[in-house]
Every structure is written in structure tokens, then in C-alpha cells.
């Protein structure tokens, strides 16, 4: 892994945690600019600053905010940019909305539409599929809702396993949308 990092000649590494592993990997890989926050989620400052070229200051109280805000602040501090901006996705075109409508047309009509995002990039964060299946069955029995799974193409097989565990039909839209089509799809959903 270290050889691969060296071979790719990265110019910049921003670590969003203060653990030893990313500090050593980026330092040993010879990445010339390495950024770490002075602290994350607590008031204890990092002791790994010497392995980085920049230690980004974190304002007090940031640990009480959303994790994404903390990460954005680390990047803002390194870049020297001020202020907070809303995430920008851009406008959804009629084509994006039409693609979402075509996917929604595959669901039973007249039911509430519930989007499920059941797979993360870190297995320990995934809820057991059996629990997801029980929840789908319970919500369907109480509301008559229609369900669909969203995710990347890599999540498609995992979503198929959920479909096998439930008697309630669950549509698998994993890998079938672009980011904007996904936004249009979620805008037409009743719950995520």
C-alpha cells in the first residue's frame, strides 16, 4: 500500500483524524504537504503534529457540530477560506427528473415511497441486513409503503441480499443513477 502511495506522487494529504496510521502512511509516502486538525471531537490536541506539515486550528465548540462541518472547517482553515457555504449540487434538469420518475414508476402505485441506503463504506457502520428486513416488513405492514434501495453499483449485490430476506418487494436502484438523478429520486421520496 505504501509503495502505491509513493508511486502515485500525491501532492497533498488531508487527514480527518489524529490517529498514528494516517500520519505515518502520509509521512513515509513522502507526500510533501500533509494536513491534520489540531484536535477532532475532543479538546485533546494532537501529538502527531511533527509528522505533518500543517496543523489546522479548530475553533472551540466545533466538536459539538456535525462531523461534516468539522471536516469542512479543517479544509477551510488549511486553504485560508472564511465563511460557510451551502453545498452546491447544481440544478436538476428535466432529464434528471424524468429518470427519477421512470425509476419511481417501477414501484407499486399509491404507496408512500421510502428510500433505503443500507450500505456504507465501512462495514462496522452497516446495520445488519436481518434488522433492515424486519424494519421493511414492519413499516410495510403499518403503512403499505413501497421501498427502494439506493447506492453505488458496488452495493447492488448487498441490496439483492436484503431483497431475498423480505417478503415485501424492495426495488434495487443501486448503481442506476448519477448523483443528480439520485437527488431527483430522493426529492420524489417520502422518507429516506
WOWOBEL-V460340 format. One record per helix or strand of 3 or more residues. SS is the DSSP state (hx for helix, st for strand). FROM is the first residue (numbers start at 1). TO is the last residue. If there is no record, write none. Layout:
ss: <SS:SS>
from: <FROM:FROM>
to: <TO:TO>
This chain:
ss: <hx:st:hx:st:hx:st:hx:hx:hx:st:hx:hx:st:hx:st:hx>
from: <2:12:20:33:49:54:62:67:94:113:123:129:146:153:170:179>
to: <8:15:28:37:51:56:64:79:104:116:125:143:149:165:172:187>
